[in-house]
């Protein structure tokens, strides 16, 4: 099922012999992901603005955030949440991807360092994400941005957070132009055919998924909460239009399709792209995988079209 280039990448990963995250402590897994996250990334685009700042969360904690902008103009903005199973990942691990999205789309991107498990259990990540969205919408002008043209995005667990925030925004009356979701997690339990088909990977396998969620959820009941599993949302009528990019050889592909179907059934416009022969995390492999470059272009085009005046 994998493309020749994807097969080559997987073989190189196997030969590298790094221990899987689920055999490490959470601290070790975080460090391992930080070390390897940029190995297959495209070169970092230079941007006119790259600025670090902090966003206050509801409990007084200050969330690190990073603003990327291709010019000093007053630009629309994408609020972006990184992937990593709610346990690993950071602004640094997704720096290149955010730069690419800003450079290719012409909009600003704000990357959010929401708090991670196991120190911070469900629903901390979704609470932090929503606090960040509200802050950006409220304070965009002070950041030199146009908060009236706002999009939400993320990959994997970050895609889950973006989808959740899109529902919260609908309920709060906050207009969102687009939800940009790279292979989001949406189900309460990992029991779809694609989870069975790719239970042994490559890269993202059943033991790792179970380990990630074991770090994050407090009790089995948390899995049924729609803030963990957006497919469980009572309704998605009136949420923002969606661009959803999925990997064909990914345990999460079926739940991504299912969420696209749920949105469409509610009358929400959806642009669904399934990139053939690639695996989870492919979006960060642009140096080796041409499908990543295509996904960058497709996502940037969707952003540009949704956020233009």
KEGUKOL-259373 format. One record per residue (C-alpha): residue number from 1; residue in three letters; x, y, z. Coordinates in steps of 0.05 Angstrom, whole numbers, m for minus. Layout:
! KEGUKOL-259373
r pos = NUM&code = ALA&x = X&y = Y&z = Z .
...
! end
This chain:
! KEGUKOL-259373
r pos = 1&code = UNK&x = 0&y = 0&z = 0 .
r pos = 2&code = UNK&x = 58&y = 48&z = 13 .
r pos = 3&code = UNK&x = 91&y = 89&z = m42 .
r pos = 4&code = UNK&x = 164&y = 70&z = m56 .
r pos = 5&code = UNK&x = 189&y = 133&z = m22 .
r pos = 6&code = UNK&x = 145&y = 122&z = 38 .
r pos = 7&code = UNK&x = 170&y = 50&z = 42 .
r pos = 8&code = UNK&x = 242&y = 75&z = 41 .
r pos = 9&code = UNK&x = 228&y = 123&z = 98 .
r pos = 10&code = UNK&x = 195&y = 68&z = 140 .
r pos = 11&code = UNK&x = 254&y = 22&z = 127 .
r pos = 12&code = UNK&x = 303&y = 75&z = 149 .
r pos = 13&code = UNK&x = 262&y = 86&z = 213 .
r pos = 14&code = UNK&x = 264&y = 12&z = 227 .
r pos = 15&code = UNK&x = 339&y = 8&z = 216 .
r pos = 16&code = UNK&x = 351&y = 67&z = 263 .
r pos = 17&code = UNK&x = 327&y = 22&z = 319 .
r pos = 18&code = UNK&x = 300&y = 76&z = 365 .
r pos = 19&code = UNK&x = 258&y = 49&z = 422 .
r pos = 20&code = UNK&x = 183&y = 61&z = 413 .
r pos = 21&code = UNK&x = 153&y = 115&z = 457 .
r pos = 22&code = UNK&x = 110&y = 66&z = 495 .
r pos = 23&code = UNK&x = 173&y = 33&z = 521 .
r pos = 24&code = UNK&x = 198&y = 100&z = 548 .
r pos = 25&code = UNK&x = 177&y = 145&z = 604 .
r pos = 26&code = UNK&x = 135&y = 205&z = 583 .
r pos = 27&code = UNK&x = 195&y = 251&z = 596 .
r pos = 28&code = UNK&x = 239&y = 207&z = 553 .
r pos = 29&code = UNK&x = 187&y = 204&z = 498 .
r pos = 30&code = UNK&x = 180&y = 280&z = 497 .
r pos = 31&code = UNK&x = 256&y = 287&z = 490 .
r pos = 32&code = UNK&x = 259&y = 234&z = 436 .
r pos = 33&code = UNK&x = 205&y = 267&z = 394 .
r pos = 34&code = UNK&x = 237&y = 335&z = 401 .
r pos = 35&code = UNK&x = 303&y = 306&z = 376 .
r pos = 36&code = UNK&x = 275&y = 272&z = 315 .
r pos = 37&code = UNK&x = 217&y = 316&z = 295 .
r pos = 38&code = UNK&x = 253&y = 357&z = 242 .
r pos = 39&code = UNK&x = 295&y = 303&z = 208 .
r pos = 40&code = UNK&x = 251&y = 298&z = 146 .
r pos = 41&code = UNK&x = 224&y = 369&z = 145 .
r pos = 42&code = UNK&x = 232&y = 417&z = 87 .
r pos = 43&code = UNK&x = 280&y = 476&z = 98 .
r pos = 44&code = UNK&x = 251&y = 528&z = 144 .
r pos = 45&code = UNK&x = 221&y = 586&z = 105 .
r pos = 46&code = UNK&x = 245&y = 655&z = 128 .
r pos = 47&code = UNK&x = 188&y = 700&z = 150 .
r pos = 48&code = UNK&x = 180&y = 774&z = 164 .
r pos = 49&code = UNK&x = 154&y = 762&z = 234 .
r pos = 50&code = UNK&x = 169&y = 705&z = 284 .
r pos = 51&code = UNK&x = 151&y = 727&z = 354 .
r pos = 52&code = UNK&x = 143&y = 689&z = 419 .
r pos = 53&code = UNK&x = 92&y = 711&z = 471 .
r pos = 54&code = UNK&x = 45&y = 682&z = 524 .
r pos = 55&code = UNK&x = m29&y = 671&z = 529 .
r pos = 56&code = UNK&x = m65&y = 669&z = 597 .
r pos = 57&code = UNK&x = m104&y = 606&z = 611 .
r pos = 58&code = UNK&x = m165&y = 604&z = 656 .
r pos = 59&code = UNK&x = m125&y = 580&z = 717 .
r pos = 60&code = UNK&x = m72&y = 634&z = 711 .
r pos = 61&code = UNK&x = m20&y = 593&z = 675 .
r pos = 62&code = UNK&x = 13&y = 628&z = 616 .
r pos = 63&code = UNK&x = 14&y = 586&z = 553 .
r pos = 64&code = UNK&x = 74&y = 596&z = 507 .
r pos = 65&code = UNK&x = 54&y = 616&z = 436 .
r pos = 66&code = UNK&x = 92&y = 635&z = 373 .
r pos = 67&code = UNK&x = 68&y = 681&z = 318 .
r pos = 68&code = UNK&x = 90&y = 670&z = 246 .
r pos = 69&code = UNK&x = 74&y = 721&z = 192 .
r pos = 70&code = UNK&x = 100&y = 729&z = 121 .
r pos = 71&code = UNK&x = 93&y = 805&z = 124 .
r pos = 72&code = UNK&x = 80&y = 863&z = 171 .
r pos = 73&code = UNK&x = 11&y = 873&z = 142 .
r pos = 74&code = UNK&x = m52&y = 863&z = 184 .
r pos = 75&code = UNK&x = m64&y = 790&z = 165 .
r pos = 76&code = UNK&x = m117&y = 738&z = 179 .
r pos = 77&code = UNK&x = m94&y = 684&z = 227 .
r pos = 78&code = UNK&x = m93&y = 609&z = 236 .
r pos = 79&code = UNK&x = m90&y = 584&z = 308 .
r pos = 80&code = UNK&x = m51&y = 519&z = 304 .
r pos = 81&code = UNK&x = m47&y = 461&z = 353 .
r pos = 82&code = UNK&x = 10&y = 411&z = 346 .
r pos = 83&code = UNK&x = 1&y = 335&z = 347 .
r pos = 84&code = UNK&x = 33&y = 284&z = 393 .
r pos = 85&code = UNK&x = m22&y = 244&z = 427 .
r pos = 86&code = UNK&x = m32&y = 299&z = 479 .
r pos = 87&code = UNK&x = 34&y = 275&z = 509 .
r pos = 88&code = UNK&x = 92&y = 296&z = 463 .
r pos = 89&code = UNK&x = 104&y = 354&z = 415 .
r pos = 90&code = UNK&x = 114&y = 428&z = 422 .
r pos = 91&code = UNK&x = 120&y = 494&z = 385 .
r pos = 92&code = UNK&x = 190&y = 472&z = 366 .
r pos = 93&code = UNK&x = 170&y = 405&z = 336 .
r pos = 94&code = UNK&x = 120&y = 439&z = 290 .
r pos = 95&code = UNK&x = 160&y = 502&z = 276 .
r pos = 96&code = UNK&x = 174&y = 485&z = 203 .
r pos = 97&code = UNK&x = 103&y = 464&z = 188 .
r pos = 98&code = UNK&x = 75&y = 529&z = 216 .
r pos = 99&code = UNK&x = 126&y = 569&z = 177 .
r pos = 100&code = UNK&x = 107&y = 532&z = 113 .
r pos = 101&code = UNK&x = 33&y = 545&z = 124 .
r pos = 102&code = UNK&x = 45&y = 619&z = 137 .
r pos = 103&code = UNK&x = 91&y = 626&z = 78 .
r pos = 104&code = UNK&x = 48&y = 588&z = 28 .
r pos = 105&code = UNK&x = m20&y = 616&z = 50 .
r pos = 106&code = UNK&x = m1&y = 689&z = 62 .
r pos = 107&code = UNK&x = m36&y = 687&z = 130 .
r pos = 108&code = UNK&x = m7&y = 691&z = 200 .
r pos = 109&code = UNK&x = m2&y = 628&z = 242 .
r pos = 110&code = UNK&x = m2&y = 626&z = 318 .
r pos = 111&code = UNK&x = 24&y = 560&z = 347 .
r pos = 112&code = UNK&x = 0&y = 542&z = 417 .
r pos = 113&code = UNK&x = 40&y = 503&z = 469 .
r pos = 114&code = UNK&x = m19&y = 474&z = 506 .
r pos = 115&code = UNK&x = m3&y = 433&z = 568 .
r pos = 116&code = UNK&x = 13&y = 359&z = 560 .
r pos = 117&code = UNK&x = m1&y = 293&z = 594 .
r pos = 118&code = UNK&x = 13&y = 259&z = 640 .
r pos = 119&code = UNK&x = 24&y = 321&z = 683 .
r pos = 120&code = UNK&x = m39&y = 352&z = 654 .
r pos = 121&code = UNK&x = m96&y = 304&z = 642 .
r pos = 122&code = UNK&x = m160&y = 311&z = 602 .
r pos = 123&code = UNK&x = m191&y = 362&z = 592 .
r pos = 124&code = UNK&x = m132&y = 409&z = 603 .
r pos = 125&code = UNK&x = m110&y = 408&z = 530 .
r pos = 126&code = UNK&x = m179&y = 426&z = 504 .
r pos = 127&code = UNK&x = m188&y = 479&z = 558 .
r pos = 128&code = UNK&x = m121&y = 510&z = 540 .
r pos = 129&code = UNK&x = m137&y = 507&z = 466 .
r pos = 130&code = UNK&x = m204&y = 543&z = 474 .
r pos = 131&code = UNK&x = m173&y = 595&z = 520 .
r pos = 132&code = UNK&x = m120&y = 608&z = 466 .
r pos = 133&code = UNK&x = m173&y = 615&z = 411 .
r pos = 134&code = UNK&x = m213&y = 665&z = 452 .
r pos = 135&code = UNK&x = m150&y = 705&z = 468 .
r pos = 136&code = UNK&x = m129&y = 710&z = 395 .
r pos = 137&code = UNK&x = m199&y = 730&z = 373 .
r pos = 138&code = UNK&x = m202&y = 784&z = 428 .
r pos = 139&code = UNK&x = m130&y = 810&z = 424 .
r pos = 140&code = UNK&x = m114&y = 801&z = 350 .
r pos = 141&code = UNK&x = m111&y = 876&z = 338 .
r pos = 142&code = UNK&x = m58&y = 884&z = 392 .
r pos = 143&code = UNK&x = m17&y = 831&z = 355 .
r pos = 144&code = UNK&x = m25&y = 868&z = 289 .
r pos = 145&code = UNK&x = m73&y = 815&z = 262 .
r pos = 146&code = UNK&x = m144&y = 813&z = 236 .
r pos = 147&code = UNK&x = m184&y = 773&z = 286 .
r pos = 148&code = UNK&x = m246&y = 778&z = 243 .
r pos = 149&code = UNK&x = m214&y = 728&z = 195 .
r pos = 150&code = UNK&x = m197&y = 668&z = 239 .
r pos = 151&code = UNK&x = m182&y = 595&z = 224 .
r pos = 152&code = UNK&x = m166&y = 536&z = 269 .
r pos = 153&code = UNK&x = m120&y = 479&z = 252 .
r pos = 154&code = UNK&x = m77&y = 422&z = 277 .
r pos = 155&code = UNK&x = m49&y = 353&z = 263 .
r pos = 156&code = UNK&x = m69&y = 288&z = 297 .
r pos = 157&code = UNK&x = m85&y = 306&z = 370 .
r pos = 158&code = UNK&x = m79&y = 378&z = 349 .
r pos = 159&code = UNK&x = m132&y = 365&z = 296 .
r pos = 160&code = UNK&x = m176&y = 339&z = 351 .
r pos = 161&code = UNK&x = m167&y = 403&z = 390 .
r pos = 162&code = UNK&x = m182&y = 446&z = 328 .
r pos = 163&code = UNK&x = m246&y = 407&z = 315 .
r pos = 164&code = UNK&x = m267&y = 414&z = 387 .
r pos = 165&code = UNK&x = m253&y = 489&z = 387 .
r pos = 166&code = UNK&x = m294&y = 496&z = 323 .
r pos = 167&code = UNK&x = m354&y = 468&z = 360 .
r pos = 168&code = UNK&x = m341&y = 513&z = 420 .
r pos = 169&code = UNK&x = m334&y = 573&z = 374 .
r pos = 170&code = UNK&x = m401&y = 557&z = 342 .
r pos = 171&code = UNK&x = m433&y = 554&z = 411 .
r pos = 172&code = UNK&x = m400&y = 620&z = 432 .
r pos = 173&code = UNK&x = m420&y = 656&z = 368 .
r pos = 174&code = UNK&x = m348&y = 665&z = 347 .
r pos = 175&code = UNK&x = m342&y = 663&z = 271 .
r pos = 176&code = UNK&x = m289&y = 615&z = 245 .
r pos = 177&code = UNK&x = m273&y = 614&z = 171 .
r pos = 178&code = UNK&x = m242&y = 545&z = 167 .
r pos = 179&code = UNK&x = m222&y = 485&z = 208 .
r pos = 180&code = UNK&x = m158&y = 455&z = 178 .
r pos = 181&code = UNK&x = m150&y = 384&z = 202 .
r pos = 182&code = UNK&x = m91&y = 339&z = 187 .
r pos = 183&code = UNK&x = m110&y = 266&z = 205 .
r pos = 184&code = UNK&x = m150&y = 285&z = 267 .
r pos = 185&code = UNK&x = m169&y = 237&z = 322 .
r pos = 186&code = UNK&x = m244&y = 236&z = 329 .
r pos = 187&code = UNK&x = m267&y = 170&z = 359 .
r pos = 188&code = UNK&x = m278&y = 149&z = 431 .
r pos = 189&code = UNK&x = m247&y = 80&z = 419 .
r pos = 190&code = UNK&x = m196&y = 55&z = 369 .
r pos = 191&code = UNK&x = m241&y = 2&z = 338 .
r pos = 192&code = UNK&x = m249&y = 22&z = 265 .
r pos = 193&code = UNK&x = m226&y = m24&z = 208 .
r pos = 194&code = UNK&x = m165&y = 21&z = 196 .
r pos = 195&code = UNK&x = m144&y = 15&z = 268 .
r pos = 196&code = UNK&x = m147&y = m61&z = 260 .
r pos = 197&code = UNK&x = m112&y = m58&z = 193 .
r pos = 198&code = UNK&x = m54&y = m16&z = 218 .
r pos = 199&code = UNK&x = m51&y = m42&z = 289 .
r pos = 200&code = UNK&x = 22&y = m59&z = 277 .
r pos = 201&code = UNK&x = 39&y = 7&z = 246 .
r pos = 202&code = UNK&x = 81&y = 31&z = 212 .
r pos = 203&code = UNK&x = 101&y = 87&z = 260 .
r pos = 204&code = UNK&x = 34&y = 96&z = 295 .
r pos = 205&code = UNK&x = 11&y = 29&z = 322 .
r pos = 206&code = UNK&x = m39&y = 4&z = 373 .
r pos = 207&code = UNK&x = 9&y = 0&z = 432 .
r pos = 208&code = UNK&x = 31&y = 72&z = 420 .
r pos = 209&code = UNK&x = m40&y = 98&z = 413 .
r pos = 210&code = UNK&x = m61&y = 63&z = 477 .
r pos = 211&code = UNK&x = 0&y = 91&z = 512 .
r pos = 212&code = UNK&x = m15&y = 162&z = 490 .
r pos = 213&code = UNK&x = m87&y = 159&z = 513 .
r pos = 214&code = UNK&x = m67&y = 123&z = 577 .
r pos = 215&code = UNK&x = m25&y = 184&z = 594 .
r pos = 216&code = UNK&x = m82&y = 233&z = 579 .
r pos = 217&code = UNK&x = m149&y = 206&z = 601 .
r pos = 218&code = UNK&x = m167&y = 203&z = 675 .
r pos = 219&code = UNK&x = m220&y = 148&z = 671 .
r pos = 220&code = UNK&x = m251&y = 107&z = 615 .
r pos = 221&code = UNK&x = m311&y = 155&z = 617 .
r pos = 222&code = UNK&x = m267&y = 211&z = 590 .
r pos = 223&code = UNK&x = m263&y = 175&z = 523 .
r pos = 224&code = UNK&x = m338&y = 186&z = 513 .
r pos = 225&code = UNK&x = m333&y = 261&z = 524 .
r pos = 226&code = UNK&x = m339&y = 297&z = 457 .
r pos = 227&code = UNK&x = m279&y = 340&z = 476 .
r pos = 228&code = UNK&x = m238&y = 277&z = 470 .
r pos = 229&code = UNK&x = m279&y = 247&z = 413 .
r pos = 230&code = UNK&x = m312&y = 299&z = 368 .
r pos = 231&code = UNK&x = m352&y = 245&z = 334 .
r pos = 232&code = UNK&x = m391&y = 243&z = 399 .
r pos = 233&code = UNK&x = m412&y = 316&z = 394 .
r pos = 234&code = UNK&x = m487&y = 321&z = 399 .
r pos = 235&code = UNK&x = m490&y = 361&z = 335 .
r pos = 236&code = UNK&x = m442&y = 398&z = 289 .
r pos = 237&code = UNK&x = m494&y = 440&z = 253 .
r pos = 238&code = UNK&x = m465&y = 509&z = 237 .
r pos = 239&code = UNK&x = m392&y = 495&z = 253 .
r pos = 240&code = UNK&x = m338&y = 523&z = 208 .
r pos = 241&code = UNK&x = m325&y = 493&z = 139 .
r pos = 242&code = UNK&x = m270&y = 441&z = 140 .
r pos = 243&code = UNK&x = m209&y = 421&z = 101 .
r pos = 244&code = UNK&x = m189&y = 351&z = 122 .
r pos = 245&code = UNK&x = m125&y = 318&z = 99 .
r pos = 246&code = UNK&x = m116&y = 244&z = 114 .
r pos = 247&code = UNK&x = m62&y = 191&z = 104 .
r pos = 248&code = UNK&x = m86&y = 127&z = 70 .
r pos = 249&code = UNK&x = m41&y = 80&z = 111 .
r pos = 250&code = UNK&x = m59&y = 109&z = 179 .
r pos = 251&code = UNK&x = m100&y = 79&z = 236 .
r pos = 252&code = UNK&x = m137&y = 146&z = 240 .
r pos = 253&code = UNK&x = m161&y = 148&z = 167 .
r pos = 254&code = UNK&x = m229&y = 117&z = 179 .
r pos = 255&code = UNK&x = m247&y = 164&z = 237 .
r pos = 256&code = UNK&x = m225&y = 223&z = 194 .
r pos = 257&code = UNK&x = m273&y = 201&z = 139 .
r pos = 258&code = UNK&x = m327&y = 189&z = 191 .
r pos = 259&code = UNK&x = m319&y = 260&z = 218 .
r pos = 260&code = UNK&x = m321&y = 288&z = 147 .
r pos = 261&code = UNK&x = m386&y = 249&z = 137 .
r pos = 262&code = UNK&x = m415&y = 276&z = 202 .
r pos = 263&code = UNK&x = m400&y = 347&z = 181 .
r pos = 264&code = UNK&x = m429&y = 337&z = 112 .
r pos = 265&code = UNK&x = m492&y = 306&z = 140 .
r pos = 266&code = UNK&x = m501&y = 370&z = 181 .
r pos = 267&code = UNK&x = m493&y = 413&z = 119 .
r pos = 268&code = UNK&x = m422&y = 435&z = 134 .
r pos = 269&code = UNK&x = m378&y = 445&z = 71 .
r pos = 270&code = UNK&x = m321&y = 395&z = 72 .
r pos = 271&code = UNK&x = m260&y = 388&z = 27 .
r pos = 272&code = UNK&x = m232&y = 318&z = 41 .
r pos = 273&code = UNK&x = m165&y = 297&z = 14 .
r pos = 274&code = UNK&x = m136&y = 227&z = 24 .
r pos = 275&code = UNK&x = m63&y = 222&z = 7 .
r pos = 276&code = UNK&x = m48&y = 154&z = m21 .
r pos = 277&code = UNK&x = 7&y = 108&z = 2 .
r pos = 278&code = UNK&x = 31&y = 150&z = 61 .
r pos = 279&code = UNK&x = 28&y = 143&z = 136 .
r pos = 280&code = UNK&x = 11&y = 184&z = 197 .
r pos = 281&code = UNK&x = 58&y = 243&z = 207 .
r pos = 282&code = UNK&x = 74&y = 246&z = 132 .
r pos = 283&code = UNK&x = 58&y = 321&z = 132 .
r pos = 284&code = UNK&x = 125&y = 331&z = 168 .
r pos = 285&code = UNK&x = 165&y = 291&z = 118 .
r pos = 286&code = UNK&x = 169&y = 339&z = 60 .
r pos = 287&code = UNK&x = 243&y = 328&z = 47 .
r pos = 288&code = UNK&x = 228&y = 255&z = 28 .
r pos = 289&code = UNK&x = 154&y = 249&z = 13 .
r pos = 290&code = UNK&x = 124&y = 288&z = m45 .
r pos = 291&code = UNK&x = 54&y = 278&z = m18 .
r pos = 292&code = UNK&x = 74&y = 322&z = 40 .
r pos = 293&code = UNK&x = 90&y = 379&z = m8 .
r pos = 294&code = UNK&x = 23&y = 369&z = m42 .
r pos = 295&code = UNK&x = m12&y = 371&z = 25 .
r pos = 296&code = UNK&x = 24&y = 435&z = 44 .
r pos = 297&code = UNK&x = 1&y = 466&z = m21 .
r pos = 298&code = UNK&x = m71&y = 441&z = m14 .
r pos = 299&code = UNK&x = m77&y = 465&z = 58 .
r pos = 300&code = UNK&x = m47&y = 533&z = 42 .
r pos = 301&code = UNK&x = m95&y = 542&z = m16 .
r pos = 302&code = UNK&x = m154&y = 524&z = 29 .
r pos = 303&code = UNK&x = m130&y = 575&z = 81 .
r pos = 304&code = UNK&x = m120&y = 629&z = 29 .
r pos = 305&code = UNK&x = m188&y = 619&z = m1 .
r pos = 306&code = UNK&x = m224&y = 616&z = 66 .
r pos = 307&code = UNK&x = m189&y = 677&z = 96 .
r pos = 308&code = UNK&x = m187&y = 724&z = 37 .
r pos = 309&code = UNK&x = m226&y = 789&z = 47 .
! end
